[in-house]
Amino acid sequence: MSMTQAPDRFTAPPGEQELSQTVVALEEHGFSVEVVDTLEAARETVLARIPAGSTVMTNTSMTLEAAGITPDQIDAALDPAHYLGAAAEFTDAALAAHESLAAHERT
């Protein structure tokens, strides 16, 4: 797995202007957006949107499986407390696996 140096813009939280622009762009594309200040607040906000008794479907990605990326690694990469530092490595592994699968399908 190769390591890519993350540009500075990916190693720090966004400023107020970037955050506002992102919220507007997402809402213009039909997404509902809530900005929260802490991981705990994010967790509570997400869980509050899931009706009691519901199940949440998660899919397994064949590309990620082929790359040897485990569900725990996906969870860690998606955890806001960790993803900024792991995004480049995660992306490199996923792209390499996708390219490998695509090459295999062409043969």
C-alpha positions as CSV (number, residue, x, y, z in Angstrom):
1,M,0.0,0.0,0.0
2,S,1.4,3.4,-0.9
3,M,1.2,6.4,1.3
4,T,0.3,9.8,-0.2
5,Q,1.1,13.0,1.6
6,A,-2.3,14.7,2.2
7,P,-2.5,18.3,1.2
8,D,-2.9,20.7,4.1
9,R,-6.6,21.3,3.3
10,F,-7.3,17.7,4.3
11,T,-5.4,17.7,7.6
12,A,-7.4,20.3,9.4
13,P,-11.1,21.0,10.0
14,P,-12.7,23.4,7.4
15,G,-13.2,27.0,8.2
16,E,-16.6,28.6,8.7
17,Q,-16.8,29.7,5.0
18,E,-15.8,26.3,3.6
19,L,-18.3,24.7,6.0
20,S,-21.1,27.0,4.9
21,Q,-20.4,26.5,1.2
22,T,-20.4,22.8,1.7
23,V,-23.7,22.9,3.5
24,V,-25.3,25.0,0.7
25,A,-23.9,22.7,-2.0
26,L,-25.2,19.6,-0.3
27,E,-28.6,21.1,0.3
28,E,-28.8,22.3,-3.3
29,H,-28.4,18.6,-4.3
30,G,-31.2,17.4,-2.1
31,F,-29.2,16.4,1.0
32,S,-30.4,17.3,4.5
33,V,-27.5,18.7,6.5
34,E,-27.0,19.2,10.2
35,V,-23.6,20.6,11.4
36,V,-22.6,19.6,14.9
37,D,-19.6,20.3,17.1
38,T,-18.6,17.0,18.6
39,L,-18.4,13.3,17.7
40,E,-21.0,12.5,20.4
41,A,-23.4,15.1,18.9
42,A,-22.9,13.6,15.5
43,R,-23.6,10.1,16.8
44,E,-26.8,11.3,18.6
45,T,-28.0,13.2,15.5
46,V,-27.5,10.1,13.3
47,L,-29.2,7.8,15.7
48,A,-32.1,10.2,16.2
49,R,-32.9,9.8,12.5
50,I,-33.2,6.1,12.6
51,P,-36.8,5.1,13.6
52,A,-37.1,2.8,16.6
53,G,-37.2,-0.9,15.6
54,S,-35.6,-0.1,12.2
55,T,-32.7,-2.0,10.7
56,V,-29.9,-0.3,8.8
57,M,-28.5,-2.1,5.8
58,T,-24.8,-2.0,5.1
59,N,-23.3,-3.5,2.0
60,T,-20.0,-5.1,1.5
61,S,-17.8,-3.7,-1.2
62,M,-16.2,-6.4,-3.4
63,T,-13.5,-3.8,-4.2
64,L,-12.7,-3.2,-0.5
65,E,-12.8,-6.9,0.2
66,A,-10.3,-7.6,-2.6
67,A,-8.1,-4.8,-1.2
68,G,-8.1,-6.6,2.2
69,I,-9.9,-3.7,3.8
70,T,-11.9,-5.0,6.8
71,P,-15.2,-3.6,8.1
72,D,-13.3,-2.4,11.2
73,Q,-10.9,-0.5,9.0
74,I,-13.8,1.1,7.1
75,D,-15.4,2.1,10.4
76,A,-12.1,3.6,11.5
77,A,-11.7,5.5,8.2
78,L,-15.2,6.9,8.4
79,D,-14.8,7.9,12.1
80,P,-14.3,11.7,11.9
81,A,-11.8,11.4,14.7
82,H,-9.5,9.3,12.4
83,Y,-10.4,9.7,8.7
84,L,-8.4,12.8,7.9
85,G,-5.2,11.0,8.5
86,A,-6.2,7.7,6.9
87,A,-8.1,9.0,3.8
88,A,-5.1,8.8,1.4
89,E,-4.1,5.3,2.4
90,F,-7.7,4.1,2.3
91,T,-8.3,5.7,-1.1
92,D,-5.0,4.2,-2.5
93,A,-6.0,0.7,-1.4
94,A,-9.5,1.0,-2.8
95,L,-8.3,2.3,-6.2
96,A,-5.7,-0.4,-6.5
97,A,-8.2,-3.0,-5.8
98,H,-10.7,-1.5,-8.3
99,E,-8.0,-1.4,-11.0
100,S,-7.1,-5.0,-10.2
101,L,-10.7,-6.2,-10.5
102,A,-11.3,-4.2,-13.7
103,A,-8.2,-5.7,-15.3
104,H,-9.3,-9.2,-14.2
105,E,-12.8,-8.6,-15.7
106,R,-11.2,-7.6,-19.1
107,T,-9.3,-10.9,-19.4
